[in-house]
Amino acid sequence: MRKMRAAAMLAGLAVAVAACGNAPSTTQPTASGAPSQSAGGGGKTLEGVKLEVAAKWTGEEQKNFEQVLKAFTEKTGAQVTYASTGEDTGAYLGPRIQGGSPPDVAILPQPGLVQQYAKQNALKPLTPEVTKEIDANYTPYWKELGSAGGQVYGVLIKAAHKSLVWYRSDAFDEAGVQPPTNWDELVKSSQTIADSGTPPFAFCGGSGWTLTDLFENVYLSTAGPENYDKLSKHEIPWTDPSVTTALEKIQQIVGKKEFVLGGSSGALQTVWPDCVTQVYGQKKAAMVIEADFVAVSALQAGAKVGEQAKYFPFPKAGETPPVILGGDVAVAMKDTPGAMALLQFLASKEGGEIWAKLPGYLSPNKNVSPDNYPDELTRKLGQTIISAGESVRYDMSDLAPSAFGGTDGKGEWKVLQDFLRDPSDVKGTQTKLEDEAKKAWK
């Protein structure tokens, strides 16, 4: 959704999930009705097969994905046509589904669409061969995100790293502080930076999704993965004490006027990516809390990534080092040999490594080594994922019904903006969040 659109602009940043688990498969992609073949075997099993893939990507990101599709064609013989959905994937796919002419494969920008299209019977369950590839290369959590009603429909093929704090190195040097490793250090360092005459944080509070990202990182760290999963499904209420704890942590930074550039009113008038410009272009603040795609705006503001523009992992606010990803899910809308073979290829270690060598790719495949990525920054991001292991989670607001987690001026976006405006009312904020959640999860 909104956050992934910004990620699409970024070239040269990527992330790998490399953790313990099943060994990766090295078999030739197969499909229903298509014979199996080893990776080094003879003829191309899908010679003459034609299929269409629809995704939102354009420009360089489209070109890179087309290189992956070219590798699939060279391996299998299938001819693949790419169609861009534009930013509104649902608006593109809806009429085609209704008209009975969907693409063979669609790339969905959020897991919630998997649930939506599965209910419409618009998706085809993945074959055992594709599911086996997913089991070999992904943790059960990622498999669940591509499932609905007990059936596996999709595979997460591309991700964005959302658990970072970007900082201006000269602001830290002037204040004499080092990148913090936990929440208490973050609060202490922020006070030192404020005392030096620079507001520690620039917030794009006018873009409500940035506030959901902040909450999700704090909540995952303080409440843990199990409660994160429950809250994301509204299995526990937003009035739960675990939410209280997270909001009280956030209150420690947004509740101090000297910590927020422009105060709450200024932050609420700042939209994405202007907060990044305030840090790196105007040098008015020291830090901005957001994902890897901050690098795009930092570069546009004249800062060199790795020198003036640096980052540190989102500090632990509790027991869990938070690592949250956004991402795109590939699904089959036709039960064709080409569709299933392509999904198997995209889910494989081989397919992931081909893509990882290109700029701007973020892999959730645990068997794609960070060594495949083209720059040191990307490899370091990969290490934060490795360290998080089974605790990695998907962006909570993108798992929620859009009425709650994805609508400007409504739901979670609006309530967290109100909290930024008045951080003193934690209980009232929780009550409003729960009221909005009840309406969205009817």
N, C-alpha and C positions, 0 to 999 in steps of 0.2 A: 504494500500500500504506500502511504506517503513516504515512509522512511526508506523503503526499498527503491523508490524512484531516485532519491538522492544517491543511493549506493550505486545505481547504474552508471552514474557519471564518473565514478572513480576508477582510474587505471592504475594498476600496480599494487593494489592492496588486496590481500586474500587471506583466508584462514582455513586451517585444516583441522579436522577432528581425527586425531590419531590416538587410539586408546586400545586397551586389551580387548580381546574377543575372538570370534571365529576367524579362521584364516580366509583371506579374500579368494573369491572364485576366479579362475583363469580360463573358463570355458567360453567357447564361441557363443554369442547371443543366439538363442533359439526362440521359437514362437509356436503358438498353437498351429499344428499342421505342418511345421517346418522341421526337418531333420536336425539333430544335434551334430555339432562339429567341433573339434578341438581348435584351440587358438592357432595352432600351426598347421591345421589340416588343409585339405585340397580346395574344391570349388566354393564359389560364393552362393550361400543358401538362398538369398533373396534376390537373385538376378531378375530384373524385369519388374520387381515390385515397386509401386509408387505410393508415397505417403506424404501427408501434409502435417506440419508442426506449427502451432500458433503460440506466440509468446509476446510479451509487451516490449521486448528489447528492440532498440534501434541503434544506429550509429556504430561505434566501436564494439559495444557489447554484442550487438547482432552479428557483426563480422567475426568476433571470437567464437560465438556459438556455432556459426556456420562452419568454422574450421573443425569443430567437434563433429558436426553432422557429416562433413566431408570424410573424416576418419571412419565414421560408421559406414558410409557408402563404400569406401575402399575395402572395408572388412567383409561386408555382406552382399554388396551389389545393389542394395536398395537405393532408389532415387528419392531424395527428400526435398520437398518444397517448403520454404519458410514463409509464414504470414505474420505480420506484426498486428497485434490486437490494439495498439495504442494504450494509453494509460488506463482506460476503463475496460478491463478484461471482460467483465460481465456484460457490458453493453455490446461488445463484439460477439461473444459466444452465444448470448441469449437468442437472437434471431436465427443463428445458424442451427442451434439445437432444435428450436421450434420448427424450422424448415426441413429438418431431417438431413442436414448436410454439415455436421460438425467436422472439425479436423480430426485426423487419426489420433494425434497427441496434442494436448494443451498444457501449457505451463501456467499454473495458477499462482498468484502472488501472495496467497495466504491460505492456511489449512482450513479456515472456516468455509471456503468455497468448495472444498472436498465434501464436507457434510451437506452443503446446499445442493450440489449437483448430484450427489448420491441419492438424496431424497427424491430428486426429479428423475431418477433412473437414467441419467445422462452419462454415467461412467460405467466402464467395464471392469470387473474384478481382474486383478493381475493373475497371470498364470503361475503355476508352481515354480517354473523356472525363474521368473522375475522375483517372486517372493523369496526364493532361495538366495538370490543375489543380494537382496535387501538384508536378509538375516546374516549374510556373511560380512557385510560392510557397514551396517548401521546398528546402533543400540536399539533396544525395544522401544524406547521413548519416541524415536524418530519414526519407527514403523507405525506406532499408534497414531501419530499425527496424520499419516496418509491413509488411515482406515476409517470406516464408518459402518456401523451395524454389524461388526464382526468380520467384515470383508476388507481386504487390503486393496486400495484403489490407486495409491500414489506413492511416489518416492521423492524426498527432499533432495534437490540436486544443486542448489546454490544458496549461499547464506551470507548474512552481514553480521559483523561483530559489534554488539551494542553495549558492551560493558567497559567503556573507556572514559577517562577524564583527560582532556587535552589542556595543555598549559603553555604559557609564554615563558620561555626559559629566562629571559632577562628580568621578568617580574619576580621569578623565584630567586634569582641571583641577588637582586637588589634587596629582597626581604631576608635573604640568608636562610632559606628553607629548602628542604629536600622533598622529593615526591613521597607522599605518605603511603603507608602500607595498610592502615586500618582507619576506621571512621574517627576514632578519637584523635589520631594524628592529623586527619584531614581538618577537623574542627580547630585544632590547635594551630596548625599551619595557616589556616584561613585567618585566624585572629592576628597572627604575626604579619601576614600580608596586608591586612586592613590597617594595622598600626603603622605600616610603612607608607601609607597614603594611597594604596591601590585597592579598589574593591576586588575581593577574591573571585567572584562569580559574575558572569554574564549569562542570563537566562533568556531563551526565546519563549517566554511565557505566552505570547500571542499565538503560538502554535501548540495547541494542547497536547499533541502526541509526545513532545519533548518531556513533558511532566510525567506522562505515563511511563516513559523509559526510566526516569529517575526513580519513581516509585518501585518499579519492577526489580531494579537492581538492589535497592535497599530491602525490599520484601524477601527476595530470594535468599539474601544473605542472613537476615534475621529470623525468618520463619522456616527456612529450609525447603528442599525440593518437594517433599510430600505435601506440605501446606500450600506451596505455590501451585501444585497441580489441582488441589481442592478448590482454591480460590478462583483459579482460571475457569473452572467448570461451575462455579457458584454452588459448590457442595458445602462450603462454610460461608457464613454471611460476612459482609464487609464491616459489620459491627464486632467481629471477632477480635479478641485481645491481640492477636498477632498483627492485625492491621494497625491497631493503636500503637504498638511498638515501632512499626515502620514509619508512621506519620510523625511520631515524636522525634525520631532520628532526623527526618527531613526538616522538621521544625527548628532543629539546632543550627541549620545554615540559612534557611529562608526566613527565619524569624528575627534575624539581626539585620537591621537596615544597612549597617556598614559593610555587610557581606555581599549585598546584591546591588549591582550597578543600576542606578536609577531608582532604587527601591522597588517595592512591589508594583507600583503603578508604571514605572518605566519598563520593568520586565514584561508586564502584561501588554505593553504596546510594542514589544519587540517580537518580530516574527522570524521564522527560520529563513535564511541562515544569517540574519543580521547580528545575532549574538557572537558568531564566529568572527565577523568583521570587526565587532567592537573589541575583541581580544587581540586579533592579529593585525588588522588594518589601522584601527584608531588607537590601539594600545590603552584602552580605558579600563580593562579588567585583566585578571590573571588566568582564569580558567573557564572552560566551557565543558559541560558534561554531555557527551553524545558519542555516537558510533564512529566507525572507521571513516565514514564519508565526510567527517569534519575536514579531512585533509584536502578535499576539493576546494572548499571555501577558504581554507587557510592559504592555499597556493594562490587563489585568486586575489587574496588580500595582500599578497607580496611576501608571505613567510615561506621559508624553506622547511619542508617537513624533515624532521630529524635534527634540525638546528634551532631555529626560532620556535617552530611548532613541534612540540614533543607530547607524548602521552604516557600515562601510567594506568595499570589495571584499576578498575573501579574498586575502591578500598573496602575491605571486609567491614560490614556493620554488625556482623554476628559471627556464627560459626562457619558459614559457607562462603567461600570466595565466589562472588556472583559472576556467571558468564551466561549471557543471554544472546540468542541469535534470532535474526529474522530470516526469511528465506522463501524460495519458490518451489512448488511441488509439481512434478510432472505426472499427468494422468492420461489414461487411454479413453477416448470417446468412441472408438471403434474397436471391435474385437478382431483385429486383423494381424496377420503374421508380422507385418512391418511395424505396427504400433508396439506390440509386445517385445519384439527384438530390440527396438530402439530404447524402450524403458529399461530393458535388461542391460544394455550397453551403458546407458547413463548412470545406472546404479552400480556399475562395476568399478573396481579399482583402476582398470585400464582406462575407462572413459574419464574418470575423475582426474587421473594423472595427465591425460592429454589436455584437458581444460586448465588444470592447475599451472601449466607452463605458460599460459597466456595471461595478459594483464587483467586485473579487475575481477578475478574469480575467487569465490569463497566456498570451500567444500565442506559439507557436513559428513563426508565419508571418512570413517575412522581409520581406514587403511591407506588413505592418500597421505603420504609423508609430507611434512612441511618442507623437506629438502627439494620438492618439486617447484616451489614457488620462486618467482624471479627476483625477489629483493629481500633484504634483511629485515625490513619493517614487517613484511608479511610473515616471514618465518617466526619472528618474535610474537606476533599475534597468535600464530598457531600454537606456540608453547603455552599461552594462557589457557587455551582450550584443552590441551593435553592435561594440564594440571587440574582442571576442573573435573575431568573424567565423567562419571555418570550424573553429575550435578548440573550439566548444561541443560538449559531450558529455552523454550521458544517464547518470543515476545507475547506477553499475556494479553495485551489489548487487541492484538491481531487474532487471538484465539476466541475472543468474546464476540457476541453478536454486535454487528456494526453500530446498532443504535446505542450501545453502551460504550464500546471501546474504539469506535472509528468515525465518529460524526462530530464535525466542528460545531462548537457552541452547545453541545448536548452531552449527556451521559458523563462518563469518567473525565473526559476532556474538560468539560465545564466545571465540574465539582473540584477538580484539582486546581484549575485556574482560580476558583473562589478561595481555595485553601492558600494559594500563593498570595492572594490579596489580603487574607486574614488568617495567618498560621496559628493563631491562638486557640481556634475552635476545632480541636481534634475530634471530639465526640460528635459535634454537629456535622463535620465533614463525613465521618463514617456513616451516620444516619442517612445523609443525602446519597452517598454512594450505594448503600443498600437499597434505598428506595428506587434509584435508577436501575440497579441490577435486577430487582424483582420485575420491573416493567419489561426489561429486555429479555429475560429468561422465561417468559410466560410459556 
